[in-house]
Structures are given as C-alpha cells and as structure tokens.
Amino acid sequence: MRWLGLTAVGFVVLAIAEIVVFILVAKAIGLLWAILIALATSAVGLWLLRREGARGWRRFRTAVNEGRPPGREGVDGVVGLLGALLLLSPGFISDAVGLLLLAPPIRAAARAGVRRAAESRISPSVAGQVFGPRFVRAKRGGTATVPPVAAEPPAPPAGPPQAIEGEIVD
C-alpha cells in the first residue's frame, strides 16, 4: 500500500510542475500560443494513439500468426502507446516525455526496461515463450588457454559436467 501513497504524491507533484511550466511558457510566448501548442500536441497524441495502437496490434498479430514470440512487438506497442498517451495528456512536461518515448534510441531503451520489468515478474519458461530464447554469454573462470592444434578432435573432459557462470545478454 505504500507504493499507492507514493504514486498519489507523485501525481500531485507532477500536476503542480505541469501548471508551473505552463505558466512559464505562457509568460514567455503568450497565453494564446501556449494554449494552441497544448491543443496541437493533444491532437498529435490522439492521432498517434490510433496509429501506434493499430500498428502495435498488427505487428503483434503478425508475430503470433508466424509462430514467433510476440513479446518484442507487444512491448514496442506498449511503449508507443505510452508515448502517445503522454502527448495526449495536457502539459508540456508530459509532452516532452511522450516525444522522447517516440524517438528511436529512447524508445529502444524504454522497450528494454519494460522487457526487463516484465521478465522479472514472470517465470523463465513463460518469458522464453513470450520473448523468445535468451542469449547467454559464458566465460570460464581463470585464465584462457589456447588448445594445441591436433590432427584429431580433443577428447571430452572426464568427470561430471561443470557449471559455467554467465550473464544474460539479450
């Protein structure tokens, strides 16, 4: 329940910041221009909401129909919809964040963050089904050795298999 209180405080602080920024922009460029810009960004947000929603759903369905894991398309759609919703909402701070979420480098970073958050909340087997296989970079402990060149393939190591430490790279 603590997160609920922090979220409410965050929304109040954001609303106050949006009002302050709107007043500062209105003083700098005039009230009429500030209102026109706010209405224009809301109209763009509404257009993008339709476009991103349709595009995200189309990509998701294509991935499902082709038998590919639909997670990447779903996460990309969610990030695009969030950017459009932020543009639709009144306020210059939310507009700036919404525009940033639509820029490809920021969108890729946000997509990776949303994916990590989703993967941390679901089981690894479900994450594999939704997002596809994970790629692992493994490194052996100690120093690297170069095996000598031999005419015949080396024999497999004797004994039980060893665990290799690694990290998920995707």
LUMKETI-790501 format. One record per residue: residue number from 0; residue in three letters; y, x, z of N, C-alpha, C in turn. Coordinates in nm, 2 decimals. Layout:
BEGIN
NUM	Ala	Y	X	Z	Y	X	Z	Y	X	Z
...
END
This chain:
BEGIN
0	Met	-0.12	0.08	0.00	0.00	0.00	0.00	0.13	0.09	0.00
1	Arg	0.11	0.21	0.04	0.23	0.30	0.05	0.29	0.32	-0.09
2	Trp	0.20	0.33	-0.20	0.25	0.35	-0.33	0.33	0.23	-0.38
3	Leu	0.30	0.11	-0.33	0.37	-0.01	-0.37	0.52	0.00	-0.32
4	Gly	0.54	0.05	-0.20	0.67	0.06	-0.14	0.75	0.17	-0.22
5	Leu	0.68	0.28	-0.25	0.75	0.39	-0.33	0.78	0.34	-0.47
6	Thr	0.70	0.26	-0.53	0.73	0.21	-0.66	0.85	0.12	-0.66
7	Ala	0.86	0.04	-0.55	0.98	-0.05	-0.54	1.10	0.03	-0.52
8	Val	1.10	0.13	-0.44	1.22	0.21	-0.42	1.25	0.29	-0.55
9	Gly	1.15	0.33	-0.62	1.18	0.40	-0.75	1.25	0.31	-0.85
10	Phe	1.21	0.18	-0.85	1.27	0.08	-0.95	1.41	0.06	-0.90
11	Val	1.44	0.05	-0.78	1.58	0.03	-0.73	1.67	0.15	-0.76
12	Val	1.61	0.26	-0.74	1.69	0.39	-0.77	1.71	0.39	-0.92
13	Leu	1.61	0.36	-1.00	1.63	0.36	-1.15	1.73	0.26	-1.19
14	Ala	1.73	0.14	-1.14	1.83	0.04	-1.17	1.97	0.08	-1.14
15	Ile	1.99	0.15	-1.02	2.12	0.20	-0.99	2.17	0.31	-1.08
16	Ala	2.07	0.40	-1.12	2.11	0.51	-1.21	2.14	0.45	-1.35
17	Glu	2.07	0.35	-1.39	2.10	0.29	-1.52	2.24	0.23	-1.52
18	Ile	2.28	0.16	-1.42	2.41	0.10	-1.41	2.52	0.21	-1.41
19	Val	2.50	0.31	-1.33	2.59	0.42	-1.33	2.61	0.49	-1.46
20	Val	2.50	0.51	-1.53	2.50	0.58	-1.66	2.57	0.48	-1.76
21	Phe	2.54	0.35	-1.76	2.61	0.26	-1.85	2.76	0.26	-1.82
22	Ile	2.80	0.26	-1.70	2.95	0.26	-1.67	3.01	0.39	-1.72
23	Leu	2.94	0.50	-1.71	3.00	0.63	-1.75	3.01	0.63	-1.91
24	Val	2.90	0.58	-1.97	2.91	0.57	-2.12	3.01	0.48	-2.17
25	Ala	3.03	0.36	-2.10	3.13	0.26	-2.14	3.27	0.32	-2.12
26	Lys	3.29	0.40	-2.02	3.42	0.47	-2.00	3.45	0.57	-2.11
27	Ala	3.34	0.64	-2.15	3.36	0.75	-2.25	3.38	0.69	-2.39
28	Ile	3.31	0.59	-2.43	3.32	0.54	-2.57	3.37	0.40	-2.58
29	Gly	3.39	0.33	-2.47	3.44	0.19	-2.48	3.32	0.10	-2.45
30	Leu	3.36	-0.01	-2.38	3.26	-0.11	-2.34	3.19	-0.18	-2.46
31	Leu	3.27	-0.21	-2.56	3.21	-0.28	-2.68	3.10	-0.19	-2.75
32	Trp	3.14	-0.06	-2.76	3.04	0.03	-2.83	2.92	0.05	-2.74
33	Ala	2.94	0.06	-2.61	2.82	0.07	-2.52	2.73	-0.05	-2.53
34	Ile	2.79	-0.17	-2.53	2.71	-0.29	-2.54	2.63	-0.29	-2.68
35	Leu	2.71	-0.25	-2.79	2.64	-0.25	-2.92	2.53	-0.15	-2.93
36	Ile	2.55	-0.03	-2.87	2.44	0.07	-2.87	2.32	0.01	-2.79
37	Ala	2.35	-0.05	-2.67	2.24	-0.10	-2.59	2.16	-0.21	-2.67
38	Leu	2.23	-0.30	-2.74	2.17	-0.40	-2.82	2.09	-0.34	-2.94
39	Ala	2.15	-0.24	-3.00	2.08	-0.18	-3.11	1.95	-0.11	-3.07
40	Thr	1.95	-0.04	-2.95	1.83	0.02	-2.91	1.73	-0.08	-2.86
41	Ser	1.77	-0.19	-2.81	1.68	-0.30	-2.78	1.61	-0.36	-2.91
42	Ala	1.69	-0.37	-3.01	1.64	-0.42	-3.14	1.54	-0.32	-3.20
43	Val	1.57	-0.20	-3.19	1.48	-0.09	-3.24	1.35	-0.10	-3.16
44	Gly	1.37	-0.11	-3.03	1.25	-0.12	-2.94	1.16	-0.24	-2.97
45	Leu	1.22	-0.35	-3.00	1.14	-0.47	-3.04	1.07	-0.45	-3.17
46	Trp	1.14	-0.39	-3.27	1.07	-0.35	-3.40	0.96	-0.26	-3.38
47	Leu	0.98	-0.15	-3.29	0.88	-0.05	-3.27	0.76	-0.11	-3.19
48	Leu	0.79	-0.21	-3.10	0.68	-0.27	-3.02	0.58	-0.34	-3.12
49	Arg	0.64	-0.41	-3.22	0.55	-0.47	-3.32	0.47	-0.37	-3.40
50	Arg	0.55	-0.27	-3.44	0.49	-0.17	-3.53	0.38	-0.08	-3.46
51	Glu	0.42	-0.03	-3.34	0.33	0.05	-3.26	0.20	-0.03	-3.21
52	Gly	0.23	-0.15	-3.18	0.11	-0.24	-3.13	0.02	-0.26	-3.25
53	Ala	0.07	-0.30	-3.37	-0.02	-0.32	-3.48	-0.09	-0.19	-3.52
54	Arg	-0.01	-0.08	-3.53	-0.07	0.05	-3.57	-0.18	0.09	-3.47
55	Gly	-0.15	0.08	-3.34	-0.24	0.12	-3.24	-0.37	0.04	-3.25
56	Trp	-0.36	-0.09	-3.26	-0.47	-0.18	-3.27	-0.56	-0.15	-3.40
57	Arg	-0.49	-0.12	-3.51	-0.56	-0.09	-3.64	-0.63	0.04	-3.63
58	Arg	-0.57	0.14	-3.57	-0.64	0.27	-3.55	-0.76	0.26	-3.46
59	Phe	-0.74	0.18	-3.35	-0.85	0.16	-3.25	-0.97	0.09	-3.32
60	Arg	-0.94	-0.02	-3.39	-1.05	-0.09	-3.46	-1.12	0.00	-3.57
61	Thr	-1.04	0.08	-3.64	-1.10	0.17	-3.74	-1.20	0.27	-3.67
62	Ala	-1.15	0.32	-3.56	-1.24	0.42	-3.49	-1.37	0.35	-3.44
63	Val	-1.36	0.23	-3.39	-1.47	0.16	-3.34	-1.57	0.13	-3.46
64	Asn	-1.51	0.08	-3.57	-1.59	0.04	-3.69	-1.66	0.16	-3.75
65	Glu	-1.59	0.28	-3.74	-1.65	0.40	-3.80	-1.75	0.47	-3.70
66	Gly	-1.76	0.42	-3.58	-1.86	0.47	-3.48	-1.80	0.59	-3.41
67	Arg	-1.67	0.62	-3.42	-1.61	0.73	-3.35	-1.56	0.68	-3.21
68	Pro	-1.55	0.77	-3.11	-1.50	0.73	-2.98	-1.35	0.69	-3.00
69	Pro	-1.31	0.57	-2.95	-1.18	0.52	-2.97	-1.08	0.56	-2.87
70	Gly	-1.11	0.65	-2.78	-1.02	0.69	-2.67	-0.89	0.75	-2.72
71	Arg	-0.89	0.84	-2.81	-0.77	0.91	-2.86	-0.67	0.80	-2.92
72	Glu	-0.73	0.72	-3.00	-0.64	0.62	-3.07	-0.59	0.52	-2.96
73	Gly	-0.67	0.48	-2.87	-0.62	0.39	-2.76	-0.51	0.45	-2.68
74	Val	-0.53	0.58	-2.64	-0.43	0.64	-2.56	-0.30	0.66	-2.64
75	Asp	-0.31	0.70	-2.77	-0.19	0.71	-2.85	-0.12	0.58	-2.86
76	Gly	-0.19	0.47	-2.88	-0.13	0.34	-2.88	-0.06	0.30	-2.76
77	Val	-0.12	0.34	-2.64	-0.06	0.31	-2.51	0.07	0.38	-2.50
78	Val	0.07	0.51	-2.54	0.20	0.59	-2.53	0.30	0.54	-2.62
79	Gly	0.26	0.50	-2.74	0.36	0.44	-2.84	0.42	0.31	-2.79
80	Leu	0.33	0.23	-2.73	0.38	0.10	-2.67	0.47	0.13	-2.55
81	Leu	0.44	0.22	-2.47	0.53	0.25	-2.36	0.67	0.30	-2.41
82	Gly	0.67	0.39	-2.51	0.80	0.43	-2.56	0.88	0.31	-2.62
83	Ala	0.81	0.22	-2.69	0.88	0.10	-2.75	0.93	0.01	-2.64
84	Leu	0.85	-0.01	-2.53	0.89	-0.09	-2.42	1.01	-0.03	-2.35
85	Leu	1.02	0.10	-2.33	1.13	0.16	-2.27	1.26	0.15	-2.36
86	Leu	1.24	0.15	-2.49	1.36	0.13	-2.57	1.40	-0.02	-2.57
87	Leu	1.31	-0.11	-2.55	1.34	-0.25	-2.55	1.41	-0.28	-2.42
88	Ser	1.38	-0.22	-2.31	1.45	-0.25	-2.18	1.59	-0.20	-2.19
89	Pro	1.68	-0.27	-2.12	1.82	-0.23	-2.12	1.84	-0.10	-2.03
90	Gly	1.93	-0.02	-2.08	1.96	0.11	-2.01	1.95	0.23	-2.09
91	Phe	2.04	0.32	-2.07	2.04	0.44	-2.15	1.94	0.55	-2.11
92	Ile	1.90	0.55	-1.98	1.80	0.64	-1.93	1.66	0.60	-1.98
93	Ser	1.63	0.48	-1.97	1.50	0.43	-2.03	1.50	0.45	-2.18
94	Asp	1.61	0.43	-2.25	1.62	0.46	-2.39	1.59	0.60	-2.42
95	Ala	1.64	0.69	-2.35	1.62	0.83	-2.37	1.48	0.87	-2.35
96	Val	1.42	0.82	-2.24	1.27	0.85	-2.22	1.19	0.79	-2.33
97	Gly	1.22	0.66	-2.37	1.14	0.60	-2.48	1.15	0.68	-2.61
98	Leu	1.27	0.73	-2.64	1.28	0.81	-2.76	1.20	0.94	-2.75
99	Leu	1.21	1.00	-2.63	1.13	1.12	-2.61	0.98	1.09	-2.63
100	Leu	0.93	0.98	-2.58	0.79	0.95	-2.59	0.75	0.93	-2.74
101	Leu	0.84	0.90	-2.82	0.81	0.87	-2.96	0.82	1.00	-3.05
102	Ala	0.88	1.11	-2.99	0.88	1.24	-3.06	0.74	1.30	-3.05
103	Pro	0.69	1.35	-3.16	0.56	1.40	-3.17	0.52	1.50	-3.06
104	Pro	0.60	1.61	-3.02	0.55	1.70	-2.92	0.54	1.64	-2.78
105	Ile	0.64	1.56	-2.75	0.64	1.49	-2.62	0.53	1.39	-2.61
106	Arg	0.51	1.32	-2.73	0.40	1.22	-2.73	0.27	1.28	-2.71
107	Ala	0.25	1.40	-2.77	0.12	1.47	-2.76	0.10	1.51	-2.61
108	Ala	0.20	1.56	-2.54	0.19	1.59	-2.40	0.16	1.47	-2.32
109	Ala	0.23	1.36	-2.35	0.21	1.24	-2.27	0.07	1.18	-2.29
110	Arg	0.02	1.19	-2.42	-0.11	1.15	-2.45	-0.22	1.23	-2.37
111	Ala	-0.19	1.36	-2.36	-0.29	1.45	-2.29	-0.28	1.41	-2.14
112	Gly	-0.17	1.38	-2.09	-0.15	1.34	-1.95	-0.22	1.21	-1.92
113	Val	-0.20	1.11	-2.01	-0.27	0.98	-1.99	-0.42	1.00	-2.00
114	Arg	-0.46	1.08	-2.09	-0.61	1.10	-2.11	-0.67	1.17	-1.98
115	Arg	-0.60	1.27	-1.93	-0.65	1.33	-1.81	-0.65	1.23	-1.69
116	Ala	-0.55	1.15	-1.68	-0.55	1.05	-1.57	-0.66	0.95	-1.59
117	Ala	-0.69	0.91	-1.71	-0.80	0.81	-1.74	-0.93	0.88	-1.71
118	Glu	-0.95	1.00	-1.76	-1.08	1.07	-1.74	-1.11	1.10	-1.59
119	Ser	-1.00	1.11	-1.51	-1.02	1.14	-1.37	-1.07	1.01	-1.29
120	Arg	-1.04	0.90	-1.35	-1.08	0.77	-1.29	-1.21	0.71	-1.33
121	Ile	-1.27	0.77	-1.43	-1.40	0.71	-1.48	-1.50	0.82	-1.48
122	Ser	-1.63	0.78	-1.49	-1.74	0.87	-1.48	-1.74	0.96	-1.60
123	Pro	-1.79	1.08	-1.59	-1.80	1.17	-1.71	-1.88	1.11	-1.83
124	Ser	-1.98	1.04	-1.80	-2.06	0.98	-1.91	-1.97	0.87	-1.99
125	Val	-1.90	0.79	-1.91	-1.81	0.70	-1.98	-1.70	0.77	-2.05
126	Ala	-1.64	0.87	-1.99	-1.54	0.95	-2.06	-1.59	1.01	-2.19
127	Gly	-1.71	1.05	-2.19	-1.77	1.10	-2.31	-1.78	1.00	-2.42
128	Gln	-1.81	0.88	-2.38	-1.83	0.77	-2.48	-1.69	0.72	-2.53
129	Val	-1.59	0.72	-2.44	-1.46	0.68	-2.48	-1.38	0.78	-2.56
130	Phe	-1.38	0.91	-2.51	-1.30	1.01	-2.57	-1.38	1.11	-2.65
131	Gly	-1.51	1.10	-2.66	-1.59	1.19	-2.74	-1.63	1.31	-2.65
132	Pro	-1.71	1.40	-2.71	-1.76	1.51	-2.63	-1.65	1.61	-2.58
133	Arg	-1.67	1.66	-2.47	-1.58	1.76	-2.42	-1.61	1.90	-2.47
134	Phe	-1.51	1.98	-2.49	-1.54	2.12	-2.54	-1.52	2.21	-2.42
135	Val	-1.62	2.30	-2.40	-1.62	2.38	-2.28	-1.61	2.53	-2.33
136	Arg	-1.52	2.60	-2.26	-1.51	2.74	-2.28	-1.58	2.81	-2.16
137	Ala	-1.68	2.89	-2.19	-1.76	2.95	-2.08	-1.74	3.10	-2.09
138	Lys	-1.73	3.16	-1.97	-1.72	3.30	-1.96	-1.82	3.35	-1.85
139	Arg	-1.88	3.46	-1.88	-1.97	3.52	-1.78	-1.90	3.60	-1.68
140	Gly	-1.95	3.61	-1.56	-1.88	3.69	-1.46	-1.91	3.84	-1.49
141	Gly	-1.83	3.93	-1.43	-1.85	4.07	-1.45	-1.78	4.12	-1.58
142	Thr	-1.83	4.23	-1.63	-1.77	4.29	-1.75	-1.85	4.25	-1.87
143	Ala	-1.78	4.25	-1.98	-1.85	4.21	-2.10	-1.93	4.33	-2.16
144	Thr	-2.05	4.31	-2.20	-2.12	4.42	-2.26	-2.16	4.38	-2.41
145	Val	-2.16	4.48	-2.49	-2.20	4.45	-2.63	-2.34	4.50	-2.65
146	Pro	-2.43	4.40	-2.69	-2.57	4.44	-2.70	-2.59	4.54	-2.82
147	Pro	-2.68	4.62	-2.81	-2.71	4.72	-2.92	-2.76	4.64	-3.04
148	Val	-2.73	4.70	-3.15	-2.78	4.64	-3.28	-2.93	4.67	-3.29
149	Ala	-3.01	4.57	-3.31	-3.15	4.58	-3.32	-3.20	4.52	-3.45
150	Ala	-3.32	4.56	-3.49	-3.38	4.51	-3.61	-3.44	4.37	-3.58
151	Glu	-3.48	4.35	-3.46	-3.55	4.22	-3.42	-3.46	4.15	-3.32
152	Pro	-3.46	4.02	-3.31	-3.38	3.95	-3.22	-3.41	3.98	-3.07
153	Pro	-3.32	3.98	-2.99	-3.35	4.02	-2.85	-3.43	3.91	-2.78
154	Ala	-3.51	3.95	-2.68	-3.60	3.86	-2.61	-3.51	3.78	-2.52
155	Pro	-3.55	3.66	-2.49	-3.48	3.57	-2.40	-3.49	3.63	-2.26
156	Pro	-3.38	3.61	-2.18	-3.39	3.67	-2.04	-3.50	3.61	-1.96
157	Ala	-3.56	3.69	-1.88	-3.67	3.65	-1.79	-3.61	3.58	-1.67
158	Gly	-3.69	3.48	-1.62	-3.64	3.41	-1.50	-3.58	3.28	-1.53
159	Pro	-3.54	3.21	-1.42	-3.47	3.08	-1.44	-3.34	3.09	-1.51
160	Pro	-3.29	2.98	-1.58	-3.16	2.99	-1.64	-3.05	3.01	-1.53
161	Gln	-2.94	3.07	-1.57	-2.83	3.10	-1.48	-2.72	3.00	-1.51
162	Ala	-2.65	2.97	-1.40	-2.53	2.88	-1.42	-2.41	2.96	-1.47
163	Ile	-2.34	2.91	-1.56	-2.22	2.98	-1.62	-2.10	2.90	-1.58
164	Glu	-2.00	2.96	-1.52	-1.88	2.90	-1.48	-1.80	2.87	-1.61
165	Gly	-1.72	2.77	-1.61	-1.64	2.74	-1.73	-1.53	2.64	-1.70
166	Glu	-1.45	2.61	-1.80	-1.35	2.51	-1.78	-1.35	2.42	-1.90
167	Ile	-1.31	2.30	-1.88	-1.30	2.20	-1.99	-1.17	2.23	-2.06
168	Val	-1.17	2.25	-2.20	-1.05	2.29	-2.27	-0.99	2.18	-2.35
169	Asp	-1.05	2.09	-2.39	-1.01	1.99	-2.49	-0.86	1.97	-2.50
END
